Amino acid sequence: MSVPDGFALDASHHPHITTLQRYVRTADLEDVYEAVHRTLAVTDTGALTYRAVALRHADWGVPGQGLAVILLRPGPRVLDFQAALLAAISPFTGSGGTAAAFVTDPGEDISRSTLDWVDGYVPAQIGPDRYTAHITVGFATLGDLEAIEAEPFEAFTVRSAAVAVHQLGNSGAARTLLRSWPTPH
């Protein structure tokens, strides 16, 4: 992308498709892992499919730049899984999290847009016509993003290799893998 130092997919910025974001009390993490495990045990993970439909961008609070994403259309089983997952972990979640809940690099501050995004994920990103599934691919200037978005996009199917719980960083980056469950296809 045209802002190469703005976002990197690397060992501490894992490529991912967010299903749910919540503030979780650290003392309840083991209970969250068990709730995710129980939800996965009754889910046909092979049916959790997405359709990549476009390259788009979102304003994430950096003037003149946008966060570039591959926009995904979730299949119906994904929405069922999201609802079941939310129900399973809700007893262990809260709101009003602070920057201390996030992974940061030395000298980095967590942006207000990141704090607000996680806090408002439920209900803003839950269910049909609300959930904006995507894979973040980088930052770019708005001009470059508009040019890229004008190009044809060939749709394709996407499946996850695993379901995971991450501790997040800025821009919703999956920074630290806490637990993972492979999804057979």
VOKE-211153 format. One record per residue (C-alpha): residue in three letters; x, y, z. Coordinates in steps of 0.001 Angstrom, whole numbers, padded with zeros to 6 digits, always signed. Layout:
% residues N
AlaXYZ/...
//
This chain:
% residues 185
Met+000000+000000+000000/Ser+001074+003611-000412/Val+001688+004103+003332/Pro+004071+001188+004008/Asp+004844+002153+007617/Gly+001145+002470+008496/Phe+000189-001173+008905/Ala+002096-004427+008664/Leu+000889-008010+008609/Asp+003625-009711+010600/Ala+004307-011762+013717/Ser+002425-009286+015912/His-000208-008128+013388/His-002022-011322+012408/Pro-004253-011437+009331/His-007773-012200+010520/Ile-011511-011871+009996/Thr-013123-010412+013078/Thr-016293-012157+014205/Leu-016688-010441+017547/Gln-014841-007853+019623/Arg-015519-007329+023318/Tyr-013725-006154+026412/Val-013151-009252+028564/Arg-012081-009253+032182/Thr-008627-010875+032426/Ala-009762-013042+035348/Asp-012473-014509+033096/Leu-010293-015445+030108/Glu-010329-019182+030870/Asp-014140-019047+031032/Val-014185-017246+027673/Tyr-011952-019917+026136/Glu-014291-022619+027432/Ala-017341-020752+026081/Val-015699-020478+022649/His-014768-024175+022777/Arg-018363-025173+023639/Thr-019721-022972+020828/Leu-017308-024498+018314/Ala-018268-028016+019434/Val-021822-027455+018157/Thr-020836-025485+015025/Asp-020173-026887+011568/Thr-017016-024833+011060/Gly-016696-026073+007479/Ala-019875-024109+006707/Leu-018377-020815+007958/Thr-017733-019203+004582/Tyr-017407-015669+003283/Arg-017456-014193-000197/Ala-014777-011582-000906/Val-016672-008967-002921/Ala-014602-005765-003097/Leu-011614-003782-001958/Arg-012812-000862+000191/His-011496+001575+002761/Ala-012523+003088+006052/Asp-011513+006348+007666/Trp-009675+005362+010828/Gly-008745+008817+012048/Val-005555+009420+010002/Pro-006006+012541+007813/Gly-005651+011811+004096/Gln-005368+008056+004630/Gly-007707+005102+004813/Leu-007523+001597+006158/Ala-007748-000743+003158/Val-009788-003927+003505/Ile-011055-006813+001430/Leu-014787-006599+002053/Leu-016418-009961+002804/Arg-020052-011005+002649/Pro-020632-013508+005483/Gly-022560-016673+004769/Pro-025656-017389+006894/Arg-023797-019868+009124/Val-021277-017140+009995/Leu-024077-014942+011324/Asp-025477-017863+013343/Phe-021994-018507+014754/Gln-021554-014826+015629/Ala-024869-014801+017545/Ala-024029-018035+019381/Leu-020554-016789+020254/Leu-021915-013495+021594/Ala-024437-015326+023771/Ala-021751-017677+025098/Ile-019201-015040+026110/Ser-021496-012172+027176/Pro-021382-013099+030891/Phe-017624-012394+030821/Thr-017603-009075+028973/Gly-017820-005431+029918/Ser-017643-001972+028407/Gly-015524+001111+028932/Gly-012182-000599+028441/Thr-009029+001478+028569/Ala-005779+001514+026622/Ala-004420-000992+029165/Ala-006564-003674+027473/Phe-004536-003393+024259/Val-001104-004361+022984/Thr+001069-001353+022168/Asp+004530-000703+020868/Pro+006849+001546+022913/Gly+005570+005116+022789/Glu+002326+004119+021038/Asp-001027+005376+022296/Ile-004269+003546+021588/Ser-006465+005745+019426/Arg-009909+006899+020521/Ser-011342+005300+017352/Thr-009949+001897+018435/Leu-011336+002205+021981/Asp-014740+003287+020667/Trp-014827+000607+017939/Val-014361-002247+020419/Asp-016815-000725+022902/Gly-019490-000247+020233/Tyr-018920-003474+018290/Val-022039-004819+019971/Pro-024615-003945+018684/Ala-023130-002024+015710/Gln-021495-005058+014035/Ile-023883-007831+015055/Gly-026191-009602+012637/Pro-027354-009200+009069/Asp-026950-005779+007474/Arg-024687-004685+010358/Tyr-021691-007013+010386/Thr-018962-005680+008108/Ala-016701-008697+007725/His-013324-007830+006218/Ile-009631-008606+006029/Thr-007427-005575+006652/Val-004637-005310+004099/Gly-002996-001960+004859/Phe-003150+001824+004906/Ala-003076+003907+001760/Thr-003679+007490+000735/Leu-007302+008241-000044/Gly-006409+009017-003667/Asp-004708+005647-004113/Leu-007612+003850-002458/Glu-010161+005527-004717/Ala-008131+004488-007789/Ile-007814+000874-006545/Glu-011508+000672-005684/Ala-012428+001764-009225/Glu-010673-001298-010668/Pro-012654-004515-011324/Phe-012688-007022-008463/Glu-013135-010746-009046/Ala-015113-012250-006154/Phe-013839-015390-004411/Thr-014729-017637-001468/Val-012885-017337+001852/Arg-012721-019871+004691/Ser-010951-019472+008005/Ala-008162-021849+008988/Ala-008908-021349+012684/Val-011004-019522+015236/Ala-008881-017562+017677/Val-008982-015157+020585/His-006521-012277+020285/Gln-005521-009300+022350/Leu-005902-006325+020040/Gly-003801-003310+019170/Asn-004592-000110+017299/Ser-006919-000298+014314/Gly-008253-003628+015600/Ala-005002-005403+014745/Ala-004871-008950+016153/Arg-001602-008456+018034/Thr-001247-011310+020526/Leu-002708-014773+019944/Leu-004224-015963+023216/Arg-005928-019213+022107/Ser-006711-020894+018798/Trp-008911-023760+017561/Pro-008340-025150+014032/Thr-011362-025343+011745/Pro-011419-028477+009570/His-012739-028033+006054/
//
